[in-house]
Amino acid sequence: MVSDKIAVIGDRDTVTGFRMVGVSQSAVPKTPGQIQESLMRFFRDPSMGLILITEPLAEQIEDTILELSAAPVPVILLIPNRDGTTGTYEIVLRELIRKAVGIEINI
């Protein structure tokens, strides 16, 4: 099966920007429960290849993202929002590397 869909989860401005360039799957959740629900809905779609989520929202469900990132597809990628990066992607990436190779690496 081809995993060719892209989804974005973020604030209204970020989602609008991605929709303007053709990303049709999107969510603008307001609560941690809605963030998790949106992520799981996209994650369960067998044709989903990439899920983009803004760092501020990812911070609220970091444990879920770490757990789901063990699967090769779909890829979950943390992106900054219009206010810039919060550094959350570094924390998640460091933890994924630690789990994969068994040691902590500074990035």
Secondary structure, 3 states (H helix, E strand, C coil): CCCCEEEEECCHHHHHHHHHCCCCEEECCCCHHHHHHHHHHHHCCCCEEEEEEEHHHHHHCHHHHHHHCCCCCCEEEEECECCECCCHHHHHHHHHHHHHHCCCCCC
